[in-house]
Amino acid sequence: MTAPSSTPRSPLRTVLLAVIGVGLVLLGGGLAVALGIGRDDRPAADSVDAGFARDMSLHHLQGVEMANLVAERSEDPEVESLAFDISATQTNQTGRMQGWLTLWDVPLSGGDTMAWMPAGEGGHGGHDMADMEMGAGALMPGMATEEELAELRTLSGTAFDAEFLQLMIRHHQGGFDMADYAAQHAEEEAVRDLARSIVQSQGTETATMTDMLAARGGTPLPAP
């Protein structure tokens, strides 16, 4: 096992990420107002629109967390470029979704995880989770466990790259199914548009990462 890098994260970078995150939430709200989202007939807390926005925001935040580890632990420019794109894209999308939730007066977290997706569609009973209780705080499809994240943080170099790609491929696979369902069933056009964008981008990135992992001698984890 390779020892992790001792280089600390730049305080300026941390502050900038925080500022960008807050700004994107506000931007998401502003765009929502411009599109008419949240003015009348707001989506209910148990709707597909609100459930997707809440759960995908949390799902994305873990993806951003993993992607932000790359700069300090990888020495591979291709992996670093991929991670930067994932972090930037998913931070932007999270800001939009949390902006919508704020306008809809829906809490940014809480509630039963994946309750907006029926059994067999990736929610209750989907993704081999028929025997798992999907309540508040439950892991969503493809998400890494705390143990997996802790292991990832101990790695660096090529060992980190392979583990990161494995976890991110599985993470994208879980998010893909969530977005695909929302693209078909959400009521708000802007929500459906974002969900379709996630389907397209994460499908493409999953294929790219699978090729990258194979080139580094690794194989994907079982799909969620």
C-alpha positions as CSV (number, residue, x, y, z in Angstrom):
1,M,0.0,0.0,0.0
2,T,1.4,3.4,-1.0
3,A,1.5,6.1,1.7
4,P,-0.9,9.0,1.1
5,S,0.5,12.4,0.1
6,S,1.3,14.7,2.9
7,T,0.6,17.8,0.8
8,P,-2.2,19.7,2.6
9,R,-5.2,21.0,0.6
10,S,-4.8,24.6,-0.3
11,P,-6.9,26.8,2.1
12,L,-7.6,29.1,-0.8
13,R,-9.0,26.3,-2.9
14,T,-11.2,25.1,0.0
15,V,-12.6,28.6,0.4
16,L,-13.1,29.0,-3.3
17,L,-15.0,25.7,-3.5
18,A,-17.2,26.8,-0.6
19,V,-17.9,30.2,-2.2
20,I,-18.6,28.6,-5.6
21,G,-21.0,26.1,-3.9
22,V,-23.0,28.9,-2.2
23,G,-23.1,30.9,-5.4
24,L,-24.4,28.0,-7.4
25,V,-27.2,27.4,-5.0
26,L,-28.2,31.1,-5.4
27,L,-27.7,30.8,-9.2
28,G,-29.9,27.7,-9.3
29,G,-32.6,29.6,-7.5
30,G,-32.3,32.5,-9.8
31,L,-32.5,30.3,-12.9
32,A,-35.5,28.6,-11.4
33,V,-37.3,31.9,-11.0
34,A,-36.5,32.8,-14.6
35,L,-37.9,29.5,-15.8
36,G,-41.0,29.9,-13.6
37,I,-40.1,27.1,-11.3
38,G,-41.4,27.6,-7.8
39,R,-43.8,30.4,-8.5
40,D,-47.0,28.3,-8.7
41,D,-47.9,24.7,-8.1
42,R,-44.7,23.9,-6.4
43,P,-43.7,20.2,-6.5
44,A,-44.6,18.5,-3.2
45,A,-41.9,17.1,-0.9
46,D,-42.8,13.6,-2.0
47,S,-42.9,14.3,-5.7
48,V,-40.4,12.9,-8.2
49,D,-39.1,16.4,-8.9
50,A,-38.3,17.1,-5.2
51,G,-37.2,13.6,-4.4
52,F,-34.8,13.5,-7.4
53,A,-33.4,17.0,-6.6
54,R,-32.8,16.1,-2.9
55,D,-31.4,12.6,-3.4
56,M,-29.3,13.4,-6.5
57,S,-27.8,16.4,-4.7
58,L,-26.6,14.2,-1.9
59,H,-25.5,11.6,-4.4
60,H,-23.5,14.2,-6.3
61,L,-21.9,15.6,-3.1
62,Q,-20.2,12.3,-2.5
63,G,-19.0,12.2,-6.1
64,V,-17.5,15.7,-5.6
65,E,-15.9,14.5,-2.4
66,M,-14.2,11.6,-4.1
67,A,-13.2,13.7,-7.1
68,N,-11.6,16.3,-4.9
69,L,-9.3,13.7,-3.4
70,V,-7.6,13.2,-6.8
71,A,-5.5,16.4,-6.9
72,E,-3.6,15.4,-3.8
73,R,-3.4,11.6,-4.3
74,S,-3.0,11.0,-8.1
75,E,0.0,11.6,-10.3
76,D,-2.0,10.7,-13.5
77,P,-2.9,13.8,-15.6
78,E,-5.8,11.9,-17.3
79,V,-7.3,10.9,-14.0
80,E,-6.8,14.5,-12.7
81,S,-8.6,16.0,-15.7
82,L,-11.5,13.6,-15.4
83,A,-11.9,14.3,-11.7
84,F,-11.8,18.1,-12.3
85,D,-14.6,17.8,-14.8
86,I,-16.7,15.6,-12.5
87,S,-16.2,17.9,-9.6
88,A,-17.1,21.0,-11.6
89,T,-20.1,19.5,-13.3
90,Q,-21.6,17.9,-10.2
91,T,-21.0,21.0,-8.1
92,N,-22.9,23.1,-10.7
93,Q,-25.7,20.6,-10.9
94,T,-26.0,20.3,-7.1
95,G,-26.3,24.1,-6.9
96,R,-29.2,24.1,-9.4
97,M,-31.0,21.3,-7.6
98,Q,-30.6,22.8,-4.1
99,G,-31.8,26.2,-5.5
100,W,-35.0,24.5,-6.7
101,L,-35.5,22.9,-3.4
102,T,-35.1,26.2,-1.6
103,L,-37.8,27.8,-3.8
104,W,-40.1,24.9,-3.3
105,D,-39.7,25.1,0.5
106,V,-38.5,21.5,0.5
107,P,-35.7,20.6,3.0
108,L,-32.3,19.9,1.4
109,S,-32.1,16.6,3.2
110,G,-34.2,14.2,5.2
111,G,-37.2,12.1,4.3
112,D,-37.1,8.5,3.1
113,T,-34.3,7.9,0.6
114,M,-35.4,6.9,-2.9
115,A,-39.1,6.9,-1.9
116,W,-39.9,8.7,-5.2
117,M,-38.7,5.6,-7.2
118,P,-40.9,2.5,-7.2
119,A,-39.7,-1.0,-6.6
120,G,-37.7,-2.4,-9.6
121,E,-36.8,1.1,-10.8
122,G,-33.8,1.6,-8.4
123,G,-35.8,2.7,-5.4
124,H,-37.4,0.3,-2.8
125,G,-36.5,-3.2,-4.0
126,G,-34.3,-2.0,-6.9
127,H,-30.5,-2.6,-7.4
128,D,-30.5,-5.9,-5.3
129,M,-31.8,-3.9,-2.3
130,A,-35.1,-5.8,-1.8
131,D,-34.0,-6.7,1.7
132,M,-32.5,-3.3,2.6
133,E,-34.6,-0.7,4.4
134,M,-34.3,2.5,2.5
135,G,-35.1,5.1,5.1
136,A,-33.7,8.5,5.9
137,G,-29.9,8.6,5.5
138,A,-29.7,5.2,3.7
139,L,-27.0,4.8,1.0
140,M,-28.3,5.4,-2.5
141,P,-27.5,3.1,-5.4
142,G,-23.8,3.2,-6.3
143,M,-22.7,5.2,-3.3
144,A,-19.5,4.3,-1.5
145,T,-19.6,3.2,2.1
146,E,-17.7,5.0,4.9
147,E,-15.3,2.1,4.9
148,E,-14.6,2.4,1.2
149,L,-14.1,6.1,1.5
150,A,-11.7,5.6,4.4
151,E,-9.7,3.1,2.4
152,L,-9.6,5.4,-0.6
153,R,-8.1,8.2,1.5
154,T,-5.2,5.9,2.5
155,L,-4.1,5.4,-1.1
156,S,-2.0,7.4,-3.5
157,G,-0.5,6.9,-7.0
158,T,-1.7,4.1,-9.2
159,A,-3.4,2.2,-6.3
160,F,-5.5,5.3,-5.7
161,D,-6.3,5.7,-9.4
162,A,-7.6,2.2,-9.8
163,E,-9.7,2.4,-6.6
164,F,-11.0,5.8,-7.5
165,L,-12.1,4.7,-11.0
166,Q,-13.8,1.6,-9.6
167,L,-15.8,3.6,-7.0
168,M,-16.7,6.4,-9.4
169,I,-17.8,3.9,-12.2
170,R,-20.2,2.3,-9.7
171,H,-21.3,5.7,-8.4
172,H,-22.1,6.9,-11.9
173,Q,-24.0,3.7,-12.6
174,G,-26.3,4.3,-9.6
175,G,-26.8,7.9,-10.5
176,F,-27.6,7.0,-14.1
177,D,-30.7,5.0,-13.2
178,M,-31.9,7.7,-10.8
179,A,-31.6,10.3,-13.5
180,D,-33.2,8.1,-16.2
181,Y,-36.3,7.7,-14.0
182,A,-36.5,11.4,-13.3
183,A,-36.1,12.2,-17.0
184,Q,-39.2,10.2,-17.7
185,H,-41.4,11.0,-14.7
186,A,-40.6,14.5,-13.3
187,E,-43.2,17.1,-13.9
188,E,-41.0,20.2,-14.3
189,E,-39.4,20.5,-17.7
190,A,-36.2,22.0,-16.2
191,V,-35.9,19.0,-13.9
192,R,-36.4,16.5,-16.8
193,D,-33.8,18.5,-18.9
194,L,-31.2,18.3,-16.1
195,A,-31.9,14.6,-15.6
196,R,-31.4,13.9,-19.3
197,S,-28.2,15.8,-19.2
198,I,-27.0,13.6,-16.3
199,V,-28.0,10.5,-18.1
200,Q,-26.0,11.5,-21.2
201,S,-22.9,12.8,-19.3
202,Q,-22.6,9.9,-16.8
203,G,-23.2,7.3,-19.5
204,T,-20.3,8.8,-21.5
205,E,-18.1,9.2,-18.5
206,T,-18.8,5.6,-17.3
207,A,-17.6,4.2,-20.7
208,T,-14.5,6.5,-20.5
209,M,-13.7,5.4,-17.0
210,T,-14.1,1.7,-17.8
211,D,-11.6,2.0,-20.6
212,M,-9.2,4.0,-18.3
213,L,-9.5,1.4,-15.6
214,A,-8.8,-1.5,-18.0
215,A,-5.7,0.4,-19.3
216,R,-4.5,0.4,-15.7
217,G,-5.1,-3.3,-15.2
218,G,-8.3,-3.0,-13.2
219,T,-11.9,-4.3,-13.6
220,P,-15.1,-2.6,-12.5
221,L,-16.9,-3.5,-9.3
222,P,-20.2,-5.3,-9.6
223,A,-22.9,-2.9,-10.8
224,P,-25.2,-1.5,-8.0
